[in-house]
Structures are given as C-alpha cells and as structure tokens.
C-alpha cells in the first residue's frame, strides 16, 4: 500500500534565494520519484482477484504481509508466482521480478499468482480461473450504438 502522498505548494516570488529554489526543486523531484515507483498488482487465486499497489522496492515477503492483512493467511502459508509461473522468493523485491512502474500500471496491473498451503502441508497447484466474456450485444443495442456513433461524427 502506498502512504498518503505529500502535497507541496510552492508560491514563487522574487525574494526566494537560489539555494531555496534548488532545495524546492530537489524536493519536488523526490516526490515525483516516489509516485513513479508505485507498481499496481492483481493478485489472483482461483476466482479471487485482489487489486493492490506497492513500491517496486517492496520485498515478496512484504507483499505476502499485505495479503495476510486481507485474507488472514500467514505468509509462510502463501506462495506467489511471477508471470512465468515461477515461485517468487521472499527476499527478492518486486523490481527483481520485473515488476516496475513502467510495466505494472494502474490501467494495466501486473498479475501475480497466489497458491495457499493445504492441510496436508503441500501447496495447492496454482489455479487462475479465467474471466468470463460478456455476451454479445443484442441487435437492438447494436443499432442504437451505431446511431450514436453517426451522431457524434
């Protein structure tokens, strides 16, 4: 989860010294870097999908703690999988698995698979139930949609 973002209001006037302006500029750049390091994730298991965000420097173990807060499942009983369906190691960061702000955006989050430990001590196999497709539009709706498009042109 991301911390609340700090908002810096800068009122420029000619009385600001050069060093004050440099300090403000570097502060704004630091805030920009904070926002840019957010990665957006869809954690999937069977029919369950969890949308969350984290920093690209977040460890896999820390991500499991986030999941624990939602599902009440201890991190030792969770197994996370990357896009290639390989188990993610607890001590590695999301960035080490290629999960960066350039890849895992809010409008297209990266998928991380989740498997849980079963009662026999083994982890269940990774299973991601495919999303259903919406049905085709009825003909009545299709004609209304094309009329609306013509009116917009």
C-alpha positions in Angstrom: 0.0 0.0 0.0 1.2 3.5 -0.7 1.5 6.1 2.0 -0.6 9.2 1.6 1.1 11.5 -0.8 2.6 14.7 0.5 1.5 17.8 -1.4 3.9 20.6 -1.6 2.6 24.0 -2.5 5.2 26.4 -3.8 4.5 30.1 -4.0 7.1 31.6 -6.2 8.3 35.1 -5.6 11.4 37.1 -6.4 12.6 37.0 -2.8 13.4 33.3 -2.8 17.1 32.7 -2.8 18.8 30.4 -5.3 19.5 27.8 -2.6 15.9 27.8 -1.5 14.8 27.3 -5.1 17.3 24.4 -5.6 16.0 22.8 -2.4 12.4 23.1 -3.5 13.3 21.7 -6.9 15.0 18.7 -5.4 12.1 18.1 -3.1 9.6 18.1 -6.0 11.9 15.6 -7.9 12.0 13.4 -4.8 8.2 13.4 -4.6 8.0 12.6 -8.3 10.2 9.6 -7.9 8.0 8.4 -5.0 4.9 8.4 -7.2 6.8 6.8 -10.2 7.9 3.8 -8.1 4.4 2.6 -7.5 3.5 -0.8 -9.0 0.0 -1.9 -9.4 -0.8 -5.6 -9.0 -3.6 -8.1 -9.5 -3.0 -11.0 -7.1 -5.0 -13.9 -8.4 -6.0 -17.3 -7.0 -8.8 -19.4 -8.4 -11.8 -16.9 -8.7 -10.2 -14.4 -6.3 -8.6 -11.2 -7.5 -7.0 -8.7 -5.2 -6.1 -5.3 -6.6 -3.3 -3.6 -4.6 -0.3 -1.3 -5.1 3.2 -1.3 -3.6 6.6 0.2 -4.2 8.9 -1.6 -6.7 11.3 -1.9 -3.8 8.8 -4.0 -1.8 10.0 -7.5 -1.0 7.9 -10.5 -1.8 7.6 -11.2 1.9 6.2 -7.7 2.5 3.7 -8.3 -0.3 2.7 -11.5 1.5 2.1 -9.4 4.6 -0.2 -7.2 2.6 -2.1 -10.3 1.5 -2.2 -11.6 5.1 -4.0 -8.4 6.1 -6.7 -9.1 3.6 -7.0 -12.9 3.6 -5.8 -13.6 7.2 -3.4 -16.3 5.9 0.1 -16.4 7.3 2.9 -15.5 4.8 4.5 -18.9 5.4 1.3 -20.5 4.0 1.4 -18.4 0.8 3.3 -19.0 -2.4 3.5 -16.2 -5.0 4.2 -16.8 -8.7 5.6 -14.4 -11.3 4.2 -14.0 -14.9 6.2 -17.1 -16.0 4.6 -19.2 -13.2 7.8 -19.5 -11.2 7.7 -19.3 -7.4 8.8 -15.8 -6.2 11.4 -15.8 -3.4 10.6 -13.9 -0.2 13.9 -12.0 0.0 13.7 -10.6 -3.6 12.0 -7.3 -4.5 9.2 -6.8 -7.0 11.6 -4.9 -9.1 13.9 -8.0 -9.3 11.0 -9.8 -10.9 10.5 -7.1 -13.5 7.5 -5.5 -11.7 8.3 -1.8 -12.2 6.1 1.3 -12.6 6.8 1.1 -16.4 5.2 -2.4 -16.5 2.7 -2.6 -13.7 0.5 0.5 -14.3 -2.8 1.4 -12.7 -4.6 0.9 -16.0 -2.9 -2.4 -16.7 -1.7 -4.0 -13.5 0.7 -6.9 -13.4 -0.6 -10.4 -12.5 0.9 -12.2 -9.5 -0.4 -15.8 -8.9 -1.2 -17.0 -5.4 -1.3 -20.5 -4.0 -2.1 -21.5 -0.4 -0.8 -24.3 1.8 -3.2 -27.2 2.1 -4.0 -29.1 5.3 -1.5 -31.8 4.3 1.3 -29.3 4.3 1.7 -29.1 0.5 0.9 -26.0 -1.6 -2.1 -26.3 -3.9 -1.3 -26.1 -7.6 -1.6 -22.6 -9.0 -5.1 -22.1 -10.4 -6.3 -18.9 -12.0 -9.9 -19.1 -13.2 -10.3 -17.3 -16.5 -12.5 -14.3 -16.5 -15.8 -14.8 -18.3 -16.5 -12.9 -21.5 -19.5 -10.6 -21.8 -22.3 -11.8 -24.0 -22.7 -10.2 -27.5 -24.8 -7.1 -27.6 -28.4 -7.7 -28.7 -29.2 -6.5 -32.2 -31.4 -3.7 -30.8 -28.4 -2.4 -28.8 -26.1 -2.6 -31.8 -28.3 -0.4 -33.9 -28.5 2.1 -31.1 -24.8 2.1 -30.7 -24.1 2.7 -34.4 -26.7 5.5 -34.5 -24.9 7.1 -31.6 -21.6 6.9 -33.4 -23.1 8.5 -36.5 -24.5 11.4 -34.4 -21.1 12.0 -32.9 -19.4 12.3 -36.3 
